[in-house]
């Protein structure tokens, strides 16, 4: 994948900036766990087309990879709105699962924090 990412970066450097290029770079960087770089490309993709719902999915993954659950949720909720508006049923199902997992993780954090110290 590094070879493809390098070729895509070269295309971008040569001035061939477009939605698909930015989305693909962002997706590749998420998969390589290079979340900060992914974030910039996915945000740029969404400037080209805010209705490109799959970019919202990967934007949320980039935020989550950086530990930012709030913006991950916001991205996935925005993506869900877009996906539902476009009739993209599969992606809307995926995003609902991601949001539900966040809810579970957050409720686990709150319930263990609310329990207070345990007596041995």
N, C-alpha and C positions, 0 to 999 in steps of 0.2 A: 504494500500500500504506500510505502514511503516514496517509491518511484512515481506513482501516479500523483501523489500530493505535490511532489517537486515539480512535475510537469504542469499541474494546475496553478501552482504559485508562479511559475514562469509565464504562463498565459496571462495571469493577473498583472504581473509586472510589465508585460508588454502592452497593457491597456485594454485587454479583452474582458472587461468587468461585466458580469451579468448575473441574473438570479441563479441559474443552474450551477455556474462556476462557484459562486459564494456558498450555496447550499452544500454542494459536494465537498468543498474544502471544510466547511464546518462539521459536516457529518464525519468525515475522515478524522478530523482532530478529536472529536468526541470519542470515536472508537479507539484512538491512540491515547486517550486520557490526557490530552493537551487542551484542557478545558478553556483556559484564558484565550488561546488562539481561536478555538471553536466559537467562542462567544462573539468575537468581533465579526467573523464571517457570517454567522447566522443572523446577527442583527443587520448586517448589510443586505443579506438576502431578503429579509423582511421589509427593508426599505424599498426594494424593487417591487415586492408584492406581499402586502400584509395578509393576503388571503391564501398564502402558500402554507397550508396547515401543517404539513410534515416538518417544515422548518421550526415551527413552534414546539413540536415534540422534541427535536434535538436541542433547541435552545433551553428547554426545561432540563434536559439531561446534562447540559453543560453547567447550568447553574447548580444543579444537585451535586455534580462532581466537584464543584468548588465549595460545597457545604452550604449553599444559599437556598434553603428550602422555601423561603418566602417567594423569591423570584422564580424558582422552579414551578411552584404552584401557580403563580400568576401567568407564566408562559403556557403551562398546560391548560389552564382555564381559558385563556385566550384562544389557544389552538382548538380546544373543544368547541367553543362558540363558532369558530370558523368552519371546522369540520362538519358540525351539525348543519350550518347554513349551506354548505356545499353538498350535503348528502353523503359525506364520506363516512360511512358506517363503521368500517374496520378501524380507521384511525380514531374515531370517537370512542370506540370500545377500549382501545389501547390507552388513550388518555384518561379515561375514567378509571382504569386499573391503576395507572400511575398516581392519580390523585388519591385513590382509596388507600394505596400503600403509604403515601405521605400521612394521611389521616391516622392510620394504624401506628406508624412510627411515632407520630406526635402524641397520640393518646398513651402510648407506652412510656414515653418520656415523662409526660405529666403525671400519670398514675404512680410511677415509681418515685417521682420527686414529691408527690403529695403524701406518700405513705410515711414520710419522715424516717428518722433513723430506726433501725431494727435493734431490739434488745436481744442479746445472745443468751 
